[in-house]
Amino acid sequence: MRHHTRTATALASVLLAAAAAGCSEDTPGGGSTGGTDTEVRGSGRQADAPAAASKSPSATVSARKGMYGESLVDDKGMTIYVFDKDTENKSNCTGACAKAWPPLLVAATPTAGKGVESNLLKTTPRSDGKKQVTYNGHPLYRFDEDQKAGDTDGQAVDAFGAKWYVIGPEGKKITTEPTNGTDGGY
């Protein structure tokens, strides 16, 4: 019950903020981004502390063993996801979507950490001109409801018109069930 209350409160905060803004940041003319109220999963954040894109001068992406085998994480150990609605090197997650699923943004070239192939790690411009990290052509995101390193609450979530998945070091989304039912030692 507590999770549903938190989700409902967060949903109300996101919708109130969107209504106050009048439009999404990436939609010309103040139109809708196409998401519905039911697609916005609560972020657990208060209205005065909206989710922010994960941005650093240079991001390090590494591979770690977890519930879904080897998958990518950021420099803080937070799980990285890909969005089925994206196309190669092009994000289709803006506005409310990017608040719930903050894109991994950088000002400089991303760094390949342990287990990551540097030739697959690149950037792509977003519609607002910021540089988003990609891996094997997949734009990368974190999930706002993941609270600590190793959380994978976003795995197989269907939101904003498509599913979200963790991504493996070979550059492919992971759609399988958890490997061992544990957190993999995170």
C-alpha positions as CSV (number, residue, x, y, z in Angstrom):
1,M,0.0,0.0,0.0
2,R,2.8,2.4,0.9
3,H,4.4,1.9,-2.6
4,H,1.1,2.7,-4.3
5,T,0.7,5.8,-2.2
6,R,4.3,6.9,-3.0
7,T,3.7,6.2,-6.7
8,A,0.4,8.1,-6.7
9,T,2.0,11.1,-5.0
10,A,4.9,11.1,-7.4
11,L,2.5,10.7,-10.4
12,A,0.5,13.7,-9.1
13,S,3.7,15.7,-8.7
14,V,4.9,14.9,-12.2
15,L,1.5,15.7,-13.7
16,L,1.2,19.0,-11.7
17,A,4.7,20.1,-12.8
18,A,3.9,19.2,-16.5
19,A,0.6,21.1,-16.3
20,A,2.4,24.1,-14.8
21,A,5.0,24.1,-17.5
22,G,2.4,23.8,-20.2
23,C,4.5,21.6,-22.4
24,S,7.4,19.3,-22.5
25,E,10.9,20.7,-23.0
26,D,11.4,18.8,-26.3
27,T,8.0,19.2,-27.9
28,P,7.7,22.2,-30.2
29,G,4.5,24.2,-29.9
30,G,3.6,22.9,-26.4
31,G,2.2,19.6,-27.6
32,S,2.1,16.4,-25.7
33,T,5.0,13.9,-25.8
34,G,2.5,11.1,-26.4
35,G,2.7,9.6,-22.9
36,T,-0.4,8.9,-20.9
37,D,-1.0,9.3,-17.2
38,T,-0.9,5.5,-16.7
39,E,2.5,5.4,-18.4
40,V,4.2,7.7,-15.8
41,R,5.5,5.5,-13.0
42,G,6.1,7.4,-9.8
43,S,9.5,8.7,-9.3
44,G,9.4,8.9,-5.5
45,R,10.6,12.5,-5.8
46,Q,8.9,15.6,-4.4
47,A,7.7,18.3,-6.9
48,D,10.4,20.7,-5.7
49,A,13.1,18.1,-6.5
50,P,12.5,16.8,-10.0
51,A,14.5,14.0,-11.5
52,A,17.6,15.3,-13.3
53,A,19.4,13.7,-16.2
54,S,22.6,11.9,-15.1
55,K,25.2,14.3,-16.4
56,S,28.9,14.5,-15.7
57,P,31.9,15.9,-17.6
58,S,32.8,12.3,-18.5
59,A,30.8,9.2,-17.5
60,T,32.4,5.8,-16.9
61,V,30.3,2.8,-18.0
62,S,31.3,-0.6,-16.6
63,A,29.9,-4.1,-16.5
64,R,28.9,-5.8,-13.3
65,K,27.3,-9.2,-12.5
66,G,23.8,-8.9,-11.1
67,M,20.3,-10.5,-11.3
68,Y,20.4,-10.6,-15.1
69,G,24.0,-11.7,-15.5
70,E,26.6,-9.2,-16.7
71,S,25.0,-5.8,-17.4
72,L,26.1,-2.2,-17.7
73,V,26.2,0.3,-14.8
74,D,27.3,3.9,-14.4
75,D,30.2,5.2,-12.3
76,K,28.0,5.0,-9.2
77,G,27.0,1.3,-9.9
78,M,23.5,2.3,-10.9
79,T,21.9,0.0,-13.5
80,I,21.7,1.3,-17.1
81,Y,18.7,0.6,-19.3
82,V,17.8,0.8,-23.0
83,F,14.4,1.7,-24.5
84,D,12.7,-0.4,-27.1
85,K,11.2,2.7,-28.7
86,D,14.6,4.2,-29.5
87,T,16.2,3.8,-32.9
88,E,19.9,3.5,-33.5
89,N,21.7,6.5,-32.0
90,K,18.3,8.3,-31.5
91,S,16.5,8.8,-28.2
92,N,12.7,8.8,-28.3
93,C,12.4,9.6,-24.5
94,T,11.8,13.3,-23.8
95,G,9.7,15.3,-21.4
96,A,8.1,13.2,-18.6
97,C,9.8,10.1,-20.0
98,A,13.2,11.7,-19.5
99,K,12.3,12.6,-15.9
100,A,11.4,9.0,-15.0
101,W,14.2,7.6,-17.1
102,P,17.1,10.1,-16.9
103,P,19.4,9.9,-19.9
104,L,23.0,9.3,-19.3
105,L,24.5,12.6,-20.5
106,V,28.1,13.8,-20.7
107,A,30.1,16.9,-21.6
108,A,33.2,14.9,-22.6
109,T,33.9,11.5,-24.1
110,P,32.5,8.6,-22.0
111,T,35.0,6.2,-20.5
112,A,34.9,2.4,-20.9
113,G,35.3,0.8,-17.5
114,K,35.8,-2.9,-16.6
115,G,34.1,-5.3,-19.0
116,V,33.0,-2.6,-21.5
117,E,34.1,-2.5,-25.1
118,S,35.4,1.0,-25.8
119,N,34.6,0.8,-29.5
120,L,30.8,0.3,-28.6
121,L,30.7,3.3,-26.2
122,K,29.9,6.6,-28.0
123,T,27.5,9.6,-27.8
124,T,24.6,10.9,-29.8
125,P,23.0,14.4,-29.8
126,R,19.6,14.7,-28.1
127,S,16.9,17.0,-29.5
128,D,18.0,19.6,-27.0
129,G,21.6,19.4,-28.2
130,K,23.0,17.6,-25.1
131,K,25.2,14.5,-25.6
132,Q,23.7,11.2,-24.5
133,V,25.9,8.2,-24.0
134,T,25.2,5.2,-26.3
135,Y,26.4,1.6,-26.3
136,N,26.3,-0.3,-29.6
137,G,24.0,2.4,-30.9
138,H,21.5,2.2,-27.9
139,P,21.0,5.5,-26.0
140,L,21.5,4.8,-22.3
141,Y,19.3,5.7,-19.3
142,R,18.9,5.2,-15.6
143,F,15.6,4.5,-13.8
144,D,14.5,7.1,-11.3
145,E,13.0,4.4,-9.0
146,D,16.3,2.5,-8.6
147,Q,17.5,3.7,-5.2
148,K,20.8,2.0,-4.8
149,A,23.6,0.4,-6.9
150,G,22.4,-2.9,-8.3
151,D,18.6,-2.1,-8.2
152,T,16.9,-3.3,-11.4
153,D,13.3,-2.1,-10.8
154,G,13.1,-0.9,-14.4
155,Q,13.7,-4.3,-16.0
156,A,10.9,-5.2,-18.5
157,V,8.8,-2.2,-17.5
158,D,6.4,-1.1,-20.2
159,A,6.3,2.7,-20.1
160,F,6.1,5.6,-22.5
161,G,5.1,3.3,-25.4
162,A,7.7,0.5,-25.1
163,K,9.7,-1.7,-22.8
164,W,12.9,-1.0,-20.9
165,Y,15.7,-3.5,-20.4
166,V,19.1,-3.7,-18.9
167,I,21.9,-4.1,-21.5
168,G,24.8,-6.5,-21.5
169,P,28.5,-5.8,-22.2
170,E,28.1,-7.3,-25.7
171,G,25.7,-4.4,-26.6
172,K,22.4,-6.3,-26.6
173,K,19.4,-5.8,-24.3
174,I,18.8,-8.6,-21.8
175,T,15.3,-9.9,-21.8
176,T,15.8,-13.1,-19.8
177,E,14.6,-13.9,-16.2
178,P,16.9,-13.2,-13.3
179,T,19.9,-15.6,-13.3
180,N,19.8,-16.6,-9.6
181,G,17.2,-14.6,-7.8
182,T,19.8,-12.6,-5.8
183,D,21.2,-9.2,-6.2
184,G,24.6,-10.5,-7.4
185,G,26.5,-9.1,-4.5
186,Y,25.9,-5.4,-5.1
